[in-house]
Amino acid sequence: MKQQLEEIIHQVYRKEKRNLFTFLTGAGISSDSGIPTYRGIDGIWVKGTQFHKPEEFGTLRYFRQHPEEVWQYALFRKKMFENAAPNESHFELAEIEGMLKDRFHLVTQNIDNLHRRAGSTRLYEIHGNNREIKCSNGCKGIIGLPEEVKGKNIDEDLTEREIELLTCPDCGHWMRPNILWFDEYYDEKTNKKFSALKVAKNSGVLFIAGTSGATNLPLAIAETALKYGAYIVDINTEDNHFTELIKNKKNKLIIRERSTEVFVVIKEIIKNLNKDLM
Ligand SMILES: [Zn+2]
């Protein structure tokens, strides 16, 4: 695995164009931090709302019918995210970014803020994030979640003051978390759709870790990278939608190991780049 990674990284590093090192991460990266995946049997949507599947509960449609319940749940998750700490995988990526600087990009499906807390900055949060809110009725503008609105336990109700803070000052409808729900489409303003695809187009290699490619933008990112000649490195514990996409392609490397260990190897290769390539 190390030798193949080395060949790919050296080759991309020497390229003059389309030479970005892009990482695409998903829920699997945060599971070592104790954050369950959405769709898994222990998915946090399922845990919080025993009667609903995530695809039903995590929708704008459901929010319109039950805004308080969805907010209670969002604030429960906020507390869970705040109590979690970034793990080795997050820190390794932040270190790799520190070495590659502008040639590094990180596209994440996670909304838990752990990449940022570990120090990553060249970040595209394509499923939005929990720190921001916007009007559910379509008024423009995305603002920070007010400080006064704190994380909650699963059975805690919203206070009157919180309901006031979560009301759109312009039209009086509910504000909502700035995250992508299952019945919504990716766009640039909230999801960085076009920026992420542009990064994919200019990538020399796309490392995919902790995500199975169950939604369409991550898959489109991989397809775009492939189309413009990038290598795809699939770092996951089992086969997934990305594996399906690349299995008959030449520019690929499939690694069935834990992401943390693979990131350490990648970091070492990058650390020695200048020495090895002289
Ligand atoms: Zn509004």
Boltz pocket constraint, residues with backbone or C-beta under 6 A from the ligand:
constraints:
  - pocket:
      binder: B
      contacts: [[A, 135], [A, 136], [A, 137], [A, 138], [A, 139], [A, 168], [A, 169], [A, 170], [A, 171], [A, 172], [A, 173]]
      max_distance: 6.0
